[in-house]
Amino acid sequence: MLIGLPKEIKDQENRVGMTPNTVKTLIRHGHQVLVQSGAGEGSFISDAEYRAVGAMIVPHAEDAWAAQMVVKVKEPAATEYGYLHQNMILFTYLHLASDRPLTDALLESGATAIAYETVQTEGDKLPLLTPMSEVAGRMATQVGATYLQKTHGGRGVLMGGVPGVVSANVAILGGGIVGANAARVAVGCGAQVTVLDVNHDRLKYLDDIYRGQLQTRISDEYNIEEVIYNADLVIGAVLIPGGRAPWLITAGMLSNMRKGSVIVDVAVDQGGCVETTRPTTHSHPTYELEDVVHYCVANMPSAVPRTSTFALNVQTAVYTLRLADEGLDAICKTPALQYGLNTHGGAVTYPAVAKEFDMQYTDPLQALGYAGHVR
């Protein structure tokens, strides 16, 4: 198979879809890999390293996109829609439930689009989302600590306080991978931490491992209001796999929050769990509403691209190789990839995306014309 690796063009997106090790494995299996010149520079991976494992370095984006399968990190930007075509497998993060224009472009092109964030294994695990959720969760606390500084518009609160002075109050909405990693760093900084979640078993797990170092609350309207109104830092860590995040903080709640408090909405990729969330970039990461600082960067892990790129490839490489070796048959034979399939041949093949945009849903195997049902 001919596989393309284009350079990411999203603002300050320094990750790259494949490491040289992944490329080397693909080439050993008889595949050809086209790497756009400079694709790995943001992660400190040179063209020479890709060339050394057998990749062909191509000068332009359209060269890398002219492949049977394109592997990326972030969803295609509007300027890349023209590269989409029916005979392409696109393997990347997509977050379609919050992106109608991209959904329409994929459907119009007929491309086979597999989203990292919806590839799902037994036990409802999301192996390709997990590594970036771990990075984003840990970064969320670091970022929040930075923007709590008065020089960045915050309340001027030190996360861990000092002897005789109270530490920062941190509220984390969601106790999944992002929330747990955010809590780990916040507790380590000495902050007062409260995690809210709808899953009692998840709260019990966090309570057991932290042994009183953080508080847990069931996520309902009353508890959310009480906790965020007393918080210096609020971290949005809500996830509806493949679907749009619910608004847990409404615009009307902001006026009751502490002036200079900070919201870091990690759920921004899925529309955000705060009504006033709008995507920002690393170049312009924050804005203020009702004297509350909003940090809503949609590609947070790109700030630590080398860690993120290698962590992501640890998980994606096996699926990339399977798709390269078997093509569409790999989806038919692999339940995890069936969950990952979001569009094929002009059909929406992921339920949450179809529901969000009131579109017809087509079962992945039906869309692929496969008679048996594996999933």
C-alpha positions as YAML, in Angstrom:
chain: A
units: angstrom
residues:
- id: 1
  name: MET
  ca: [0.00, 0.00, 0.00]
- id: 2
  name: LEU
  ca: [1.09, 3.59, -0.65]
- id: 3
  name: ILE
  ca: [0.95, 5.51, 2.63]
- id: 4
  name: GLY
  ca: [1.25, 9.27, 3.03]
- id: 5
  name: LEU
  ca: [2.51, 11.25, 6.00]
- id: 6
  name: PRO
  ca: [1.76, 14.96, 5.52]
- id: 7
  name: LYS
  ca: [2.98, 17.77, 7.74]
- id: 8
  name: GLU
  ca: [0.40, 19.07, 10.22]
- id: 9
  name: ILE
  ca: [-0.82, 22.60, 9.49]
- id: 10
  name: LYS
  ca: [-2.97, 23.40, 12.53]
- id: 11
  name: ASP
  ca: [-1.66, 26.33, 14.56]
- id: 12
  name: GLN
  ca: [1.42, 25.23, 16.53]
- id: 13
  name: GLU
  ca: [0.69, 21.57, 15.82]
- id: 14
  name: ASN
  ca: [4.12, 20.03, 16.19]
- id: 15
  name: ARG
  ca: [3.20, 16.36, 16.40]
- id: 16
  name: VAL
  ca: [3.56, 13.98, 13.47]
- id: 17
  name: GLY
  ca: [1.45, 10.96, 12.57]
- id: 18
  name: MET
  ca: [4.20, 8.35, 12.39]
- id: 19
  name: THR
  ca: [7.63, 7.93, 13.93]
- id: 20
  name: PRO
  ca: [10.53, 6.49, 11.92]
- id: 21
  name: ASN
  ca: [10.05, 3.22, 13.78]
- id: 22
  name: THR
  ca: [6.45, 2.92, 12.55]
- id: 23
  name: VAL
  ca: [7.55, 3.80, 9.03]
- id: 24
  name: LYS
  ca: [10.34, 1.20, 9.20]
- id: 25
  name: THR
  ca: [7.83, -1.51, 10.17]
- id: 26
  name: LEU
  ca: [5.53, -0.59, 7.30]
- id: 27
  name: ILE
  ca: [8.36, -0.70, 4.79]
- id: 28
  name: ARG
  ca: [9.50, -4.09, 6.12]
- id: 29
  name: HIS
  ca: [6.00, -5.32, 5.31]
- id: 30
  name: GLY
  ca: [6.42, -4.22, 1.70]
- id: 31
  name: HIS
  ca: [4.62, -0.89, 1.82]
- id: 32
  name: GLN
  ca: [5.80, 2.44, 0.42]
- id: 33
  name: VAL
  ca: [5.73, 5.55, 2.62]
- id: 34
  name: LEU
  ca: [5.74, 9.13, 1.35]
- id: 35
  name: VAL
  ca: [6.80, 11.66, 3.99]
- id: 36
  name: GLN
  ca: [6.31, 15.36, 3.34]
- id: 37
  name: SER
  ca: [9.56, 17.22, 3.89]
- id: 38
  name: GLY
  ca: [9.65, 18.72, 7.38]
- id: 39
  name: ALA
  ca: [6.73, 16.64, 8.68]
- id: 40
  name: GLY
  ca: [8.66, 15.55, 11.76]
- id: 41
  name: GLU
  ca: [10.59, 18.73, 12.51]
- id: 42
  name: GLY
  ca: [8.20, 19.88, 15.22]
- id: 43
  name: SER
  ca: [8.88, 16.65, 17.11]
- id: 44
  name: PHE
  ca: [12.62, 16.91, 16.39]
- id: 45
  name: ILE
  ca: [12.52, 14.08, 13.85]
- id: 46
  name: SER
  ca: [14.51, 14.90, 10.72]
- id: 47
  name: ASP
  ca: [13.87, 14.00, 7.10]
- id: 48
  name: ALA
  ca: [17.15, 12.10, 7.26]
- id: 49
  name: GLU
  ca: [15.77, 9.81, 9.96]
- id: 50
  name: TYR
  ca: [12.76, 8.94, 7.78]
- id: 51
  name: ARG
  ca: [14.97, 8.51, 4.73]
- id: 52
  name: ALA
  ca: [17.26, 6.19, 6.70]
- id: 53
  name: VAL
  ca: [14.42, 3.71, 7.30]
- id: 54
  name: GLY
  ca: [13.38, 3.71, 3.64]
- id: 55
  name: ALA
  ca: [10.77, 6.45, 3.34]
- id: 56
  name: MET
  ca: [10.57, 8.66, 0.27]
- id: 57
  name: ILE
  ca: [10.71, 12.36, 1.15]
- id: 58
  name: VAL
  ca: [8.34, 14.42, -1.00]
- id: 59
  name: PRO
  ca: [8.36, 18.23, -1.20]
- id: 60
  name: HIS
  ca: [4.67, 19.12, -1.15]
- id: 61
  name: ALA
  ca: [1.58, 18.28, 0.87]
- id: 62
  name: GLU
  ca: [-0.33, 17.10, -2.18]
- id: 63
  name: ASP
  ca: [2.38, 14.49, -2.80]
- id: 64
  name: ALA
  ca: [1.88, 12.96, 0.65]
- id: 65
  name: TRP
  ca: [-1.91, 13.16, 0.36]
- id: 66
  name: ALA
  ca: [-1.87, 11.35, -3.01]
- id: 67
  name: ALA
  ca: [-1.80, 7.97, -1.26]
- id: 68
  name: GLN
  ca: [-4.11, 5.06, -0.53]
- id: 69
  name: MET
  ca: [-3.86, 5.72, 3.20]
- id: 70
  name: VAL
  ca: [-2.99, 8.99, 4.92]
- id: 71
  name: VAL
  ca: [-1.91, 8.95, 8.57]
- id: 72
  name: LYS
  ca: [-2.12, 12.20, 10.54]
- id: 73
  name: VAL
  ca: [-2.57, 13.52, 14.04]
- id: 74
  name: LYS
  ca: [-5.21, 16.23, 13.69]
- id: 75
  name: GLU
  ca: [-8.31, 16.45, 11.55]
- id: 76
  name: PRO
  ca: [-7.93, 17.93, 8.05]
- id: 77
  name: ALA
  ca: [-8.17, 21.71, 7.91]
- id: 78
  name: ALA
  ca: [-10.49, 23.36, 5.39]
- id: 79
  name: THR
  ca: [-7.56, 23.95, 3.04]
- id: 80
  name: GLU
  ca: [-6.97, 20.18, 2.99]
- id: 81
  name: TYR
  ca: [-10.51, 19.13, 2.12]
- id: 82
  name: GLY
  ca: [-9.60, 19.13, -1.57]
- id: 83
  name: TYR
  ca: [-7.14, 16.28, -0.96]
- id: 84
  name: LEU
  ca: [-9.88, 13.92, 0.23]
- id: 85
  name: HIS
  ca: [-11.00, 11.28, -2.24]
- id: 86
  name: GLN
  ca: [-13.07, 8.11, -2.39]
- id: 87
  name: ASN
  ca: [-10.23, 5.61, -2.55]
- id: 88
  name: MET
  ca: [-8.49, 6.99, 0.54]
- id: 89
  name: ILE
  ca: [-8.28, 5.64, 4.08]
- id: 90
  name: LEU
  ca: [-7.78, 8.57, 6.46]
- id: 91
  name: PHE
  ca: [-6.48, 7.56, 9.89]
- id: 92
  name: THR
  ca: [-6.31, 10.42, 12.41]
- id: 93
  name: TYR
  ca: [-8.18, 12.23, 15.18]
- id: 94
  name: LEU
  ca: [-11.42, 13.60, 13.70]
- id: 95
  name: HIS
  ca: [-13.86, 14.75, 16.44]
- id: 96
  name: LEU
  ca: [-16.63, 14.99, 13.85]
- id: 97
  name: ALA
  ca: [-19.47, 15.57, 16.30]
- id: 98
  name: SER
  ca: [-18.21, 19.13, 16.79]
- id: 99
  name: ASP
  ca: [-17.25, 19.73, 13.15]
- id: 100
  name: ARG
  ca: [-20.09, 19.74, 10.62]
- id: 101
  name: PRO
  ca: [-18.01, 21.19, 7.72]
- id: 102
  name: LEU
  ca: [-15.44, 18.38, 7.97]
- id: 103
  name: THR
  ca: [-18.19, 15.79, 8.25]
- id: 104
  name: ASP
  ca: [-19.81, 17.14, 5.08]
- id: 105
  name: ALA
  ca: [-16.45, 17.20, 3.28]
- id: 106
  name: LEU
  ca: [-15.73, 13.58, 4.18]
- id: 107
  name: LEU
  ca: [-19.18, 12.48, 3.06]
- id: 108
  name: GLU
  ca: [-18.92, 14.39, -0.20]
- id: 109
  name: SER
  ca: [-15.51, 12.87, -0.94]
- id: 110
  name: GLY
  ca: [-16.58, 9.33, -0.07]
- id: 111
  name: ALA
  ca: [-13.37, 8.83, 1.92]
- id: 112
  name: THR
  ca: [-12.99, 6.09, 4.49]
- id: 113
  name: ALA
  ca: [-12.31, 8.01, 7.71]
- id: 114
  name: ILE
  ca: [-11.21, 6.21, 10.87]
- id: 115
  name: ALA
  ca: [-11.05, 8.33, 14.02]
- id: 116
  name: TYR
  ca: [-8.43, 7.56, 16.63]
- id: 117
  name: GLU
  ca: [-10.77, 8.75, 19.38]
- id: 118
  name: THR
  ca: [-13.50, 6.19, 18.62]
- id: 119
  name: VAL
  ca: [-11.37, 3.07, 18.11]
- id: 120
  name: GLN
  ca: [-12.69, 0.96, 20.97]
- id: 121
  name: THR
  ca: [-11.62, -2.36, 22.44]
- id: 122
  name: GLU
  ca: [-13.23, -4.68, 24.99]
- id: 123
  name: GLY
  ca: [-14.29, -3.04, 28.21]
- id: 124
  name: ASP
  ca: [-15.09, 0.22, 26.40]
- id: 125
  name: LYS
  ca: [-11.41, 1.12, 26.32]
- id: 126
  name: LEU
  ca: [-10.24, 3.84, 23.91]
- id: 127
  name: PRO
  ca: [-6.57, 2.92, 23.34]
- id: 128
  name: LEU
  ca: [-5.78, 5.61, 20.77]
- id: 129
  name: LEU
  ca: [-7.36, 8.39, 22.83]
- id: 130
  name: THR
  ca: [-5.76, 7.35, 26.12]
- id: 131
  name: PRO
  ca: [-2.17, 8.55, 25.55]
- id: 132
  name: MET
  ca: [-3.21, 12.04, 24.51]
- id: 133
  name: SER
  ca: [-5.76, 12.17, 27.34]
- id: 134
  name: GLU
  ca: [-2.96, 11.38, 29.76]
- id: 135
  name: VAL
  ca: [-0.83, 14.16, 28.33]
- id: 136
  name: ALA
  ca: [-3.71, 16.67, 28.19]
- id: 137
  name: GLY
  ca: [-4.82, 15.87, 31.73]
- id: 138
  name: ARG
  ca: [-1.39, 16.45, 33.21]
- id: 139
  name: MET
  ca: [-0.91, 19.57, 31.10]
- id: 140
  name: ALA
  ca: [-4.29, 20.97, 32.16]
- id: 141
  name: THR
  ca: [-3.13, 21.40, 35.73]
- id: 142
  name: GLN
  ca: [0.20, 22.90, 34.65]
- id: 143
  name: VAL
  ca: [-1.56, 25.32, 32.32]
- id: 144
  name: GLY
  ca: [-4.10, 26.20, 34.98]
- id: 145
  name: ALA
  ca: [-1.35, 26.94, 37.48]
- id: 146
  name: THR
  ca: [0.29, 29.28, 34.97]
- id: 147
  name: TYR
  ca: [-2.88, 31.22, 34.18]
- id: 148
  name: LEU
  ca: [-3.78, 31.57, 37.85]
- id: 149
  name: GLN
  ca: [-0.81, 33.92, 38.04]
- id: 150
  name: LYS
  ca: [-1.89, 37.55, 38.09]
- id: 151
  name: THR
  ca: [0.49, 38.30, 35.23]
- id: 152
  name: HIS
  ca: [-1.64, 35.99, 33.05]
- id: 153
  name: GLY
  ca: [-4.99, 37.39, 34.20]
- id: 154
  name: GLY
  ca: [-5.64, 34.99, 37.06]
- id: 155
  name: ARG
  ca: [-6.43, 35.39, 40.75]
- id: 156
  name: GLY
  ca: [-2.78, 35.37, 41.77]
- id: 157
  name: VAL
  ca: [-3.11, 32.08, 43.63]
- id: 158
  name: LEU
  ca: [-0.24, 29.63, 44.09]
- id: 159
  name: MET
  ca: [-1.42, 26.04, 43.56]
- id: 160
  name: GLY
  ca: [0.14, 24.66, 46.72]
- id: 161
  name: GLY
  ca: [-0.09, 27.80, 48.82]
- id: 162
  name: VAL
  ca: [2.55, 28.32, 51.49]
- id: 163
  name: PRO
  ca: [2.56, 27.63, 55.25]
- id: 164
  name: GLY
  ca: [-0.21, 29.69, 56.80]
- id: 165
  name: VAL
  ca: [-1.92, 30.46, 53.46]
- id: 166
  name: VAL
  ca: [-4.60, 28.32, 51.85]
- id: 167
  name: SER
  ca: [-3.75, 26.45, 48.63]
- id: 168
  name: ALA
  ca: [-5.69, 26.68, 45.37]
- id: 169
  name: ASN
  ca: [-9.11, 25.09, 45.09]
- id: 170
  name: VAL
  ca: [-9.28, 22.88, 41.97]
- id: 171
  name: ALA
  ca: [-12.49, 21.39, 40.57]
- id: 172
  name: ILE
  ca: [-12.23, 18.64, 37.95]
- id: 173
  name: LEU
  ca: [-15.36, 17.78, 35.97]
- id: 174
  name: GLY
  ca: [-14.92, 14.15, 34.96]
- id: 175
  name: GLY
  ca: [-12.91, 11.39, 36.59]
- id: 176
  name: GLY
  ca: [-11.78, 9.51, 33.48]
- id: 177
  name: ILE
  ca: [-8.28, 9.44, 31.99]
- id: 178
  name: VAL
  ca: [-8.02, 13.23, 31.62]
- id: 179
  name: GLY
  ca: [-9.52, 13.93, 35.04]
- id: 180
  name: ALA
  ca: [-7.44, 11.34, 36.85]
- id: 181
  name: ASN
  ca: [-4.22, 12.67, 35.34]
- id: 182
  name: ALA
  ca: [-5.18, 16.26, 36.10]
- id: 183
  name: ALA
  ca: [-5.92, 15.23, 39.68]
- id: 184
  name: ARG
  ca: [-2.57, 13.46, 39.98]
- id: 185
  name: VAL
  ca: [-0.66, 16.64, 39.19]
- id: 186
  name: ALA
  ca: [-2.96, 18.91, 41.22]
- id: 187
  name: VAL
  ca: [-2.68, 16.73, 44.31]
- id: 188
  name: GLY
  ca: [1.07, 16.59, 43.80]
- id: 189
  name: CYS
  ca: [1.15, 20.40, 43.79]
- id: 190
  name: GLY
  ca: [-0.63, 20.47, 47.13]
- id: 191
  name: ALA
  ca: [-3.92, 21.91, 45.86]
- id: 192
  name: GLN
  ca: [-7.34, 21.21, 47.33]
- id: 193
  name: VAL
  ca: [-8.91, 18.96, 44.70]
- id: 194
  name: THR
  ca: [-12.49, 17.88, 44.07]
- id: 195
  name: VAL
  ca: [-13.38, 15.45, 41.27]
- id: 196
  name: LEU
  ca: [-16.95, 15.16, 40.02]
- id: 197
  name: ASP
  ca: [-18.24, 12.26, 37.94]
- id: 198
  name: VAL
  ca: [-21.52, 10.47, 37.25]
- id: 199
  name: ASN
  ca: [-19.88, 7.07, 37.75]
- id: 200
  name: HIS
  ca: [-19.84, 6.11, 41.44]
- id: 201
  name: ASP
  ca: [-17.40, 3.25, 40.84]
- id: 202
  name: ARG
  ca: [-14.95, 5.69, 39.27]
- id: 203
  name: LEU
  ca: [-15.24, 8.03, 42.25]
- id: 204
  name: LYS
  ca: [-14.72, 5.10, 44.61]
- id: 205
  name: TYR
  ca: [-11.57, 4.13, 42.72]
- id: 206
  name: LEU
  ca: [-10.15, 7.67, 42.98]
- id: 207
  name: ASP
  ca: [-11.10, 7.88, 46.65]
- id: 208
  name: ASP
  ca: [-9.37, 4.57, 47.35]
- id: 209
  name: ILE
  ca: [-6.08, 5.43, 45.63]
- id: 210
  name: TYR
  ca: [-5.80, 8.96, 47.02]
- id: 211
  name: ARG
  ca: [-6.89, 8.08, 50.57]
- id: 212
  name: GLY
  ca: [-8.33, 11.44, 51.50]
- id: 213
  name: GLN
  ca: [-5.96, 13.60, 49.46]
- id: 214
  name: LEU
  ca: [-8.87, 14.67, 47.26]
- id: 215
  name: GLN
  ca: [-12.65, 14.94, 47.54]
- id: 216
  name: THR
  ca: [-15.14, 13.20, 45.26]
- id: 217
  name: ARG
  ca: [-18.66, 14.32, 44.42]
- id: 218
  name: ILE
  ca: [-21.41, 12.95, 42.22]
- id: 219
  name: SER
  ca: [-21.74, 15.17, 39.17]
- id: 220
  name: ASP
  ca: [-25.16, 16.77, 39.30]
- id: 221
  name: GLU
  ca: [-26.33, 20.36, 38.89]
- id: 222
  name: TYR
  ca: [-26.30, 21.16, 42.61]
- id: 223
  name: ASN
  ca: [-22.81, 19.79, 43.24]
- id: 224
  name: ILE
  ca: [-21.35, 21.32, 40.08]
- id: 225
  name: GLU
  ca: [-22.58, 24.78, 41.04]
- id: 226
  name: GLU
  ca: [-21.37, 24.50, 44.61]
- id: 227
  name: VAL
  ca: [-17.93, 23.28, 43.61]
- id: 228
  name: ILE
  ca: [-17.18, 25.61, 40.71]
- id: 229
  name: TYR
  ca: [-18.32, 28.71, 42.58]
- id: 230
  name: ASN
  ca: [-15.61, 28.01, 45.18]
- id: 231
  name: ALA
  ca: [-12.92, 27.00, 42.69]
- id: 232
  name: ASP
  ca: [-9.85, 28.89, 41.59]
- id: 233
  name: LEU
  ca: [-9.27, 26.44, 38.72]
- id: 234
  name: VAL
  ca: [-11.87, 24.37, 36.89]
- id: 235
  name: ILE
  ca: [-10.74, 21.61, 34.53]
- id: 236
  name: GLY
  ca: [-13.29, 20.27, 32.04]
- id: 237
  name: ALA
  ca: [-12.51, 16.59, 31.54]
- id: 238
  name: VAL
  ca: [-15.84, 15.27, 30.25]
- id: 239
  name: LEU
  ca: [-15.95, 12.67, 27.48]
- id: 240
  name: ILE
  ca: [-18.82, 11.24, 25.46]
- id: 241
  name: PRO
  ca: [-16.96, 8.87, 23.09]
- id: 242
  name: GLY
  ca: [-17.35, 10.23, 19.56]
- id: 243
  name: GLY
  ca: [-20.15, 12.57, 20.65]
- id: 244
  name: ARG
  ca: [-20.48, 16.20, 21.65]
- id: 245
  name: ALA
  ca: [-19.68, 17.00, 25.26]
- id: 246
  name: PRO
  ca: [-22.60, 18.21, 27.41]
- id: 247
  name: TRP
  ca: [-22.58, 21.74, 28.81]
- id: 248
  name: LEU
  ca: [-22.05, 21.32, 32.55]
- id: 249
  name: ILE
  ca: [-21.21, 25.00, 33.08]
- id: 250
  name: THR
  ca: [-23.64, 27.42, 31.47]
- id: 251
  name: ALA
  ca: [-22.96, 31.01, 30.51]
- id: 252
  name: GLY
  ca: [-25.13, 32.17, 33.38]
- id: 253
  name: MET
  ca: [-22.92, 30.43, 35.94]
- id: 254
  name: LEU
  ca: [-19.84, 32.51, 35.12]
- id: 255
  name: SER
  ca: [-21.03, 35.56, 37.01]
- id: 256
  name: ASN
  ca: [-21.08, 33.51, 40.22]
- id: 257
  name: MET
  ca: [-17.56, 32.17, 39.78]
- id: 258
  name: ARG
  ca: [-14.56, 33.77, 41.47]
- id: 259
  name: LYS
  ca: [-13.12, 36.72, 39.58]
- id: 260
  name: GLY
  ca: [-9.83, 35.73, 38.04]
- id: 261
  name: SER
  ca: [-10.61, 32.03, 38.23]
- id: 262
  name: VAL
  ca: [-9.46, 29.86, 35.34]
- id: 263
  name: ILE
  ca: [-11.29, 27.31, 33.20]
- id: 264
  name: VAL
  ca: [-9.22, 24.80, 31.23]
- id: 265
  name: ASP
  ca: [-11.70, 22.97, 28.99]
- id: 266
  name: VAL
  ca: [-9.94, 19.86, 27.71]
- id: 267
  name: ALA
  ca: [-13.27, 18.77, 26.19]
- id: 268
  name: VAL
  ca: [-13.00, 21.54, 23.58]
- id: 269
  name: ASP
  ca: [-12.24, 18.97, 20.84]
- id: 270
  name: GLN
  ca: [-15.75, 17.62, 21.36]
- id: 271
  name: GLY
  ca: [-17.41, 21.03, 21.60]
- id: 272
  name: GLY
  ca: [-16.49, 21.76, 25.22]
- id: 273
  name: CYS
  ca: [-18.31, 21.12, 28.51]
- id: 274
  name: VAL
  ca: [-18.64, 24.87, 29.13]
- id: 275
  name: GLU
  ca: [-21.23, 26.83, 27.18]
- id: 276
  name: THR
  ca: [-18.83, 29.74, 26.68]
- id: 277
  name: THR
  ca: [-16.03, 27.56, 25.34]
- id: 278
  name: ARG
  ca: [-14.70, 28.37, 21.88]
- id: 279
  name: PRO
  ca: [-11.58, 26.78, 20.40]
- id: 280
  name: THR
  ca: [-8.35, 28.70, 20.87]
- id: 281
  name: THR
  ca: [-4.80, 28.13, 19.67]
- id: 282
  name: HIS
  ca: [-1.36, 27.98, 21.20]
- id: 283
  name: SER
  ca: [-0.68, 31.37, 19.60]
- id: 284
  name: HIS
  ca: [-3.74, 32.92, 21.30]
- id: 285
  name: PRO
  ca: [-4.67, 30.44, 24.03]
- id: 286
  name: THR
  ca: [-7.01, 32.40, 26.31]
- id: 287
  name: TYR
  ca: [-9.84, 34.88, 26.48]
- id: 288
  name: GLU
  ca: [-11.84, 36.34, 29.37]
- id: 289
  name: LEU
  ca: [-15.60, 36.37, 29.92]
- id: 290
  name: GLU
  ca: [-17.18, 37.65, 33.15]
- id: 291
  name: ASP
  ca: [-13.63, 38.01, 34.53]
- id: 292
  name: VAL
  ca: [-13.07, 34.26, 34.15]
- id: 293
  name: VAL
  ca: [-10.03, 33.18, 32.12]
- id: 294
  name: HIS
  ca: [-10.86, 30.53, 29.50]
- id: 295
  name: TYR
  ca: [-8.09, 28.29, 28.14]
- id: 296
  name: CYS
  ca: [-9.54, 26.20, 25.31]
- id: 297
  name: VAL
  ca: [-6.67, 25.07, 23.11]
- id: 298
  name: ALA
  ca: [-7.88, 22.18, 20.96]
- id: 299
  name: ASN
  ca: [-4.47, 20.53, 20.53]
- id: 300
  name: MET
  ca: [-2.90, 20.83, 23.96]
- id: 301
  name: PRO
  ca: [-0.51, 17.85, 23.63]
- id: 302
  name: SER
  ca: [1.21, 19.52, 20.69]
- id: 303
  name: ALA
  ca: [2.99, 21.75, 23.23]
- id: 304
  name: VAL
  ca: [5.01, 18.67, 24.19]
- id: 305
  name: PRO
  ca: [5.18, 17.13, 20.72]
- id: 306
  name: ARG
  ca: [8.02, 14.67, 21.10]
- id: 307
  name: THR
  ca: [6.47, 13.01, 24.14]
- id: 308
  name: SER
  ca: [3.04, 13.09, 22.48]
- id: 309
  name: THR
  ca: [4.16, 11.75, 19.10]
- id: 310
  name: PHE
  ca: [5.98, 8.77, 20.53]
- id: 311
  name: ALA
  ca: [3.23, 8.03, 23.07]
- id: 312
  name: LEU
  ca: [0.61, 8.10, 20.32]
- id: 313
  name: ASN
  ca: [2.58, 5.83, 18.01]
- id: 314
  name: VAL
  ca: [2.96, 3.21, 20.72]
- id: 315
  name: GLN
  ca: [-0.81, 2.75, 20.38]
- id: 316
  name: THR
  ca: [-1.55, 3.55, 16.73]
- id: 317
  name: ALA
  ca: [1.23, 1.56, 15.05]
- id: 318
  name: VAL
  ca: [-0.45, -1.83, 15.32]
- id: 319
  name: TYR
  ca: [-3.64, -0.53, 13.70]
- id: 320
  name: THR
  ca: [-1.74, 1.39, 11.02]
- id: 321
  name: LEU
  ca: [0.08, -1.80, 10.06]
- id: 322
  name: ARG
  ca: [-3.12, -3.83, 10.04]
- id: 323
  name: LEU
  ca: [-4.83, -1.33, 7.74]
- id: 324
  name: ALA
  ca: [-1.80, -1.24, 5.44]
- id: 325
  name: ASP
  ca: [-1.58, -5.03, 5.24]
- id: 326
  name: GLU
  ca: [-5.29, -5.75, 4.81]
- id: 327
  name: GLY
  ca: [-6.97, -2.54, 3.65]
- id: 328
  name: LEU
  ca: [-10.73, -2.39, 4.23]
- id: 329
  name: ASP
  ca: [-10.72, -6.08, 5.19]
- id: 330
  name: ALA
  ca: [-8.90, -5.05, 8.36]
- id: 331
  name: ILE
  ca: [-11.95, -3.02, 9.41]
- id: 332
  name: CYS
  ca: [-14.31, -5.91, 8.66]
- id: 333
  name: LYS
  ca: [-12.20, -8.31, 10.73]
- id: 334
  name: THR
  ca: [-11.37, -5.97, 13.62]
- id: 335
  name: PRO
  ca: [-14.17, -4.83, 15.95]
- id: 336
  name: ALA
  ca: [-12.03, -1.99, 17.34]
- id: 337
  name: LEU
  ca: [-11.62, -0.50, 13.85]
- id: 338
  name: GLN
  ca: [-15.34, -0.87, 13.16]
- id: 339
  name: TYR
  ca: [-15.97, 1.42, 16.11]
- id: 340
  name: GLY
  ca: [-13.30, 3.71, 14.72]
- id: 341
  name: LEU
  ca: [-14.95, 3.98, 11.30]
- id: 342
  name: ASN
  ca: [-16.80, 7.32, 11.11]
- id: 343
  name: THR
  ca: [-17.50, 7.65, 7.38]
- id: 344
  name: HIS
  ca: [-17.25, 5.42, 4.32]
- id: 345
  name: GLY
  ca: [-18.50, 5.88, 0.78]
- id: 346
  name: GLY
  ca: [-20.62, 8.89, 1.68]
- id: 347
  name: ALA
  ca: [-22.27, 7.24, 4.70]
- id: 348
  name: VAL
  ca: [-22.01, 8.15, 8.40]
- id: 349
  name: THR
  ca: [-20.94, 5.01, 10.23]
- id: 350
  name: TYR
  ca: [-20.67, 6.28, 13.81]
- id: 351
  name: PRO
  ca: [-23.93, 6.65, 15.79]
- id: 352
  name: ALA
  ca: [-23.02, 9.73, 17.85]
- id: 353
  name: VAL
  ca: [-22.06, 11.70, 14.73]
- id: 354
  name: ALA
  ca: [-25.28, 10.75, 12.94]
- id: 355
  name: LYS
  ca: [-27.30, 11.73, 16.00]
- id: 356
  name: GLU
  ca: [-25.55, 15.08, 16.44]
- id: 357
  name: PHE
  ca: [-26.25, 16.18, 12.86]
- id: 358
  name: ASP
  ca: [-29.58, 14.35, 12.42]
- id: 359
  name: MET
  ca: [-28.11, 12.22, 9.62]
- id: 360
  name: GLN
  ca: [-28.83, 8.65, 8.66]
- id: 361
  name: TYR
  ca: [-26.63, 6.11, 10.42]
- id: 362
  name: THR
  ca: [-25.26, 3.15, 8.49]
- id: 363
  name: ASP
  ca: [-23.74, 0.14, 10.25]
- id: 364
  name: PRO
  ca: [-20.02, -0.04, 9.41]
- id: 365
  name: LEU
  ca: [-20.19, -3.57, 8.06]
- id: 366
  name: GLN
  ca: [-23.22, -2.73, 5.97]
- id: 367
  name: ALA
  ca: [-21.44, 0.31, 4.54]
- id: 368
  name: LEU
  ca: [-18.44, -1.86, 3.70]
- id: 369
  name: GLY
  ca: [-20.66, -4.47, 2.07]
- id: 370
  name: TYR
  ca: [-19.59, -7.17, 4.50]
- id: 371
  name: ALA
  ca: [-22.16, -9.92, 5.03]
- id: 372
  name: GLY
  ca: [-21.02, -11.20, 8.42]
- id: 373
  name: HIS
  ca: [-21.17, -9.23, 11.66]
- id: 374
  name: VAL
  ca: [-18.01, -9.30, 13.75]
- id: 375
  name: ARG
  ca: [-18.66, -6.45, 16.18]
...
